[in-house]
Amino acid sequence: MPEVERWADKHGFRICLTAARDGRGVPEICPFIVEILRSSRRKKEGAIVPADQWKVTPEQMISVYRIIYGENEWDRLGLTAEANGTMVAKAYRRLAAQIHPDKCPLNGSGEAFKLLTASKDMLLSPKDRLTIK
């Protein structure tokens, strides 16, 4: 057992290895993080607000992460290069409703929403779509 795992086990910590480059481990850790956040309290505008009044789902965390760190437009929308315009529009609407900054309190949701919109626009533009690899 590596030293880090022994230390974590000794002190009662949980370990989940993640990789920012390809997202390994992120779906596994997100529900755990959300549960910790929900059980805590969050300060909002100087007042303490119970965590259940600001809801973040594991799906929102995964989507924001995938959009920000996606390698290309297809990856950001969770599609393959064979997807047609209807599939692109449907994926965009689903993700936009999920991560819109008015619905998602995560830091980075605004940036992710802008990237999502730019990716959708590029994939639906016939000229740009031909050059995307």
N, C-alpha and C positions, 0 to 999 in steps of 0.2 A: 504494500500500500504506500503510495507516495506520501511525502511529508505533509503536504497540504491536506490530504484526505485524513491523515491521522490527527492533525491539529483540529480540523473541523469536527471530526467524530468525538474527540476528547471534550470540546467546548460546546457541543450540541448544535453545531451549524449544519446547514444543508448545502451541498455543492451541486451545481449544475453548470457544466461547461457549455459555453456558447461561442459562436464564431460570427463576427460581424460581416465577414466577407461573403459567406454563403447562407447565413441564417441558421446554421445547425444549433439546436438546443433552444432557440427562441420560443417556439410554440410550447415547449415543455415548461419553461420558466414563467411565461406570462401569467397563467392562472394563479400560480403561487404568489407572484408579485401583486397581482390585483387583490388577492385575499388579504395580504398584509396591509395594503393601502386602505381597503375597506374597513379593516378592524382598527385602524388608527384614526386620528382626527386631522383635519386640514385647516390651516388658517386661511381665511378669505376676507380680505378687506378689514383686517384687524379683529375680526370676530372668529371664534372657533365654530366651525360648522361640522356636524356629524358626517362621517365619511359616506354614509348611505345617501346623502343628498347630492353627491357628485358621483355619478356612475361612470366607470370605465370598464369596458368589457375586454376579455382577452382578445376577442376578434378585432377590436379597435386598436389595441396595442400591436398586434401582429400586422394589421393592415398599414398602420402608420410606419412601422419599421420597414416593411417590404417596399412601400412606395418610396421612402427616403433613400433606402440603400439598394433599390433595384438596379440591375445592371443595364436594363434597356426599357423601352416603353411597354413591350409585351410583358415583361416581368413585373413591372409596376402595376399593371392591371390584372395580373395573375392569369394571363392567356398565353397560348402558343402562337407562333407565327402564322398558323393556318386559320386563325379566327377571322371571321368576316366582320363587316361594319356593324351589323346588328348585334353580334356578340360583344364587340368593343363598346357600343353604346350601353348595352345592358350591364356589363361589368362596371362601367363608369358610374352609372346611376346608383348601383348597389353600393359601391365604395364611397361615392360622394355623400350619400345619405348617412353612411357609417362614420366618416371621418371629418365631416364639415366642422369647422371650428365652433359653430354655434351648438353642435351636438356632442362634440368630443373635447373634454377638458385637458387632454394630453398636450404637453409642450411639443411643438413640432407639427401639430395637426394642421396649422395654417400653411406651413411650408409643404407638407404632404399634399394638401388639397390643391395648391398651385401646381405642383409637379404632376399630380393626377390629371388635372385639366389640360396641362401642356401635352402630356402623353396621349390623352384622348384626341386632342386636336391634331397632333402629328399623325396618329394612326388613321384618322378619318380623312386626312388630306391625301388625295390620290398621288400628288407629286412627291410628297415627303415619304409616303408609305413605301414606295419602291426603293428608297435608299436606306431604309432601316434594316440592319442586320442583327 
